[in-house]
Amino acid sequence: MPRLTKDLADSYAVSNAAIEHLPRKRDIAKRYGVSLRTVDRWVKERLIPHIRFGNRCVRFRWAAVERAVDKLVVKEVQ
């Protein structure tokens, strides 16, 4: 097994820091007043864009989610 060099460790730390700035499923659910299961369904049906880091880590970008949710909202008929 290769040793973890300082350069590799530094690049790994930067990528972990970048991940922490992206909202989680619970942040999306809280902002839009929906359950975590609803966010899971949106992801599964590809209604909102997401970034998957492995099997369990899913993150989002606010701007992309806002554009996608705007398309999901039914406009009022006058």
Residue, then its C-alpha position, 0 to 999 in steps of 0.5 A: m500500500p502506498r504511503l500518504t505523502k504530504d502533497l496527497a494529504d494536502s490535496y485530499a484536505v482541500s477536496n474535503a473542505a470544498i465538499e463541506h461548503l456544498p449543502r446536504k440533503r437536510d439543508i435542501a429539505k429545510r429550505y423548501g419545507v419538504s422531508l428528506r424522503t422527498v429530496d431523495r425522490w427528487v434525486k432518484e427521479r433526477l428532478i434536481p441536479h446533485i453531486r455524488f461523492g461515493n455511495r452515501c455522500v450527496r451534495f448540491r449547488w444552491a443555484a442549480v437546485e433553485r433553477a430546478v425547483d422553479k421548474l417544478v413549481v406550478k404557476e397560478v392560473q389567473 
